[in-house]
């Protein structure tokens, strides 16, 4: 038993190696245990090697796609400017195809969509493979929510929507950068799928969690789809007309669950939806999760 205990201690320290054994039953058990630990060590090394390969692949994808996408956006912007300039020259109006501006707009929009998709997939891969580690700190929620509200007020106003933020003196343990990413994805969806009414952001404090509610007066989500909307690339049949790739809510859930929190949705079709983000109030609770 002492020998097995030493084997376990060495294995946990990452310094296990086989030693000589006699022919007793206990020694046979030690031998089998030694073989198991050796196999586990090899498996651990292989997993670490695969993780490094994935990390390198993600870095390559991010690097290799950044320049082509940036060029697509640049050239489509230049084309757009040329079309506008040509439209201003009355003598050339007759030579412009009616669909030219529409095609250039479509090219630019699809380039932006491609950039968003690649960026989101890279972020997801980094999170799922542990390349990016979340670093929650106990912080006030109000500055974070204020930044999100300011970011989307103009976009909401363009659709004739009102965006309200309720003040809340509440603290929680979260990674500011990544939590902002998660909340922004939810607010962006609220604006995108609401045609009239309001978007409301508020927060409530509980003993162990802080809850952030993002409510809208949009079309709502049928109960049969509420468990599916957080799946990767899932898009409701009722939202096919809207731009999107179905990755925002999946990314949001990955971030929040990585911080020891969770997301719930309540919705009534035709009346709107509320996405509730629960964040642990203490960093100690996050570490246990």
SVG drawing of the C-alpha trace seen along z (x, -y; Angstrom):
<svg xmlns="http://www.w3.org/2000/svg" viewBox="-48 -66 62 80">
<polyline fill="none" stroke="black" stroke-width="0.4" points="0.0,0.0 2.9,-2.4 4.3,-1.6 1.0,-2.3 0.7,-5.5 4.1,-6.6 3.1,-5.7 0.0,-7.9 2.0,-10.8 4.6,-10.6 1.9,-10.4 0.2,-13.5 3.6,-15.3 4.2,-14.2 7.4,-12.3 6.2,-8.7 8.6,-5.9 8.5,-2.1 10.7,-0.4 11.6,3.2 9.0,5.5 9.1,9.0 6.7,11.9 4.1,11.4 0.5,10.6 0.9,7.1 3.8,6.7 1.7,8.0 -0.9,5.4 1.8,2.7 3.0,3.8 -0.5,3.5 -1.0,0.2 2.4,-1.0 1.4,0.0 -1.9,-1.9 -0.1,-5.0 2.4,-4.8 -0.4,-4.6 -2.2,-7.5 1.1,-9.5 1.4,-8.8 -2.2,-9.8 -1.7,-13.1 1.4,-13.9 -0.6,-13.1 -3.4,-15.4 -1.0,-18.2 0.6,-17.7 -2.8,-17.8 -3.7,-20.9 -0.6,-22.6 -1.4,-21.5 -4.9,-23.0 -3.5,-26.2 -1.1,-26.5 -3.9,-25.7 -6.2,-28.4 -3.3,-30.9 -2.6,-30.1 -6.3,-30.4 -6.6,-33.7 -3.4,-35.0 -4.0,-33.7 -7.6,-34.9 -7.1,-38.4 -5.4,-40.0 -7.7,-38.6 -10.9,-39.6 -9.5,-43.1 -8.7,-43.4 -12.2,-42.4 -13.7,-45.0 -11.2,-47.7 -11.9,-47.0 -15.6,-46.8 -15.5,-50.2 -13.4,-51.6 -16.0,-50.2 -18.8,-51.8 -17.1,-55.1 -16.5,-54.8 -20.2,-54.0 -21.3,-57.0 -18.9,-59.2 -20.2,-57.9 -23.8,-58.5 -22.9,-62.2 -21.6,-62.6 -24.8,-63.1 -23.2,-62.3 -22.3,-58.8 -25.7,-57.9 -26.9,-56.3 -24.0,-53.9 -24.5,-52.6 -26.3,-49.2 -29.1,-49.5 -27.8,-46.6 -24.2,-47.9 -24.7,-49.6 -26.8,-46.7 -24.0,-44.2 -21.3,-46.3 -23.4,-46.7 -24.0,-42.9 -20.2,-42.3 -19.4,-44.5 -22.1,-43.0 -21.0,-39.5 -17.4,-40.4 -18.4,-41.8 -20.4,-38.6 -17.3,-36.5 -15.1,-38.5 -17.6,-38.2 -17.8,-34.4 -14.1,-33.8 -13.5,-36.0 -16.3,-34.2 -15.0,-30.7 -11.5,-31.6 -12.8,-32.9 -14.9,-29.8 -12.0,-27.4 -9.7,-29.3 -12.3,-29.1 -13.2,-25.4 -9.6,-24.3 -8.5,-26.3 -6.2,-28.5 -7.9,-31.5 -8.5,-31.5 -11.2,-33.6 -10.0,-35.7 -13.0,-36.8 -12.6,-39.6 -15.2,-41.0 -16.3,-44.2 -19.2,-46.5 -21.7,-45.6 -22.9,-49.2 -19.8,-50.3 -20.1,-47.2 -23.8,-47.5 -23.4,-51.2 -20.8,-50.5 -23.1,-47.9 -26.0,-50.3 -24.0,-53.1 -22.7,-50.7 -26.3,-49.8 -28.3,-52.9 -27.7,-54.3 -28.4,-51.0 -31.6,-50.7 -32.6,-54.3 -32.0,-53.6 -34.9,-51.0 -37.1,-53.4 -36.4,-51.4 -35.8,-52.8 -33.0,-51.2 -33.2,-51.7 -30.7,-50.8 -31.7,-50.6 -29.0,-51.7 -27.8,-48.9 -25.2,-49.0 -24.3,-45.3 -21.0,-43.5 -20.2,-40.1 -17.1,-38.0 -16.6,-38.2 -14.1,-38.7 -14.9,-42.2 -13.7,-41.7 -15.4,-38.4 -18.6,-39.1 -19.0,-42.3 -18.7,-40.1 -21.4,-37.7 -23.8,-40.5 -23.2,-42.4 -24.2,-39.3 -27.5,-39.1 -28.3,-42.8 -27.4,-42.7 -30.0,-39.9 -32.6,-41.8 -32.2,-44.8 -32.0,-42.7 -35.2,-40.7 -37.3,-43.6 -39.3,-45.7 -41.0,-48.1 -41.0,-48.9 -38.1,-48.8 -35.0,-47.0 -34.4,-47.0 -31.2,-46.1 -31.4,-45.6 -29.7,-43.7 -30.9,-42.0 -28.8,-40.8 -29.2,-37.5 -27.2,-35.8 -24.8,-33.9 -25.5,-35.3 -26.1,-38.6 -28.8,-38.4 -28.7,-40.6 -31.9,-40.7 -32.0,-41.8 -35.6,-42.1 -37.2,-43.0 -40.6,-43.4 -39.8,-41.4 -41.4,-38.5 -40.6,-36.1 -39.3,-32.5 -41.6,-29.5 -41.2,-27.1 -40.2,-24.3 -37.1,-26.3 -36.0,-27.8 -33.8,-24.8 -32.2,-24.9 -31.3,-28.6 -28.0,-28.2 -26.8,-25.4 -24.0,-26.3 -25.3,-27.6 -28.9,-27.1 -31.3,-29.6 -35.0,-29.6 -37.2,-29.3 -38.9,-32.6 -35.6,-34.5 -34.3,-33.4 -34.9,-36.9 -32.5,-38.5 -28.7,-38.6 -26.8,-36.2 -24.9,-32.9 -26.4,-31.5 -23.2,-31.6 -23.7,-34.6 -25.8,-32.9 -23.6,-29.8 -20.5,-31.9 -22.4,-33.8 -23.3,-30.6 -19.7,-29.3 -18.3,-32.5 -20.9,-32.7 -20.6,-29.0 -16.8,-29.3 -17.2,-32.0 -19.3,-29.7 -22.6,-31.2 -25.5,-30.3 -28.1,-31.8 -31.9,-31.3 -34.5,-32.5 -38.2,-33.2 -40.3,-34.2 -43.9,-34.6 -44.4,-34.5 -45.6,-37.9 -44.8,-39.7 -41.0,-39.5 -38.2,-37.7 -36.0,-38.0 -32.5,-36.6 -31.3,-36.3 -27.5,-36.0 -26.5,-34.7 -23.0,-35.5 -21.4,-34.4 -21.0,-37.2 -17.7,-35.8 -14.6,-34.6 -14.3,-31.7 -17.6,-30.3 -16.3,-30.5 -13.2,-28.5 -15.4,-25.7 -17.5,-25.6"/>
</svg>
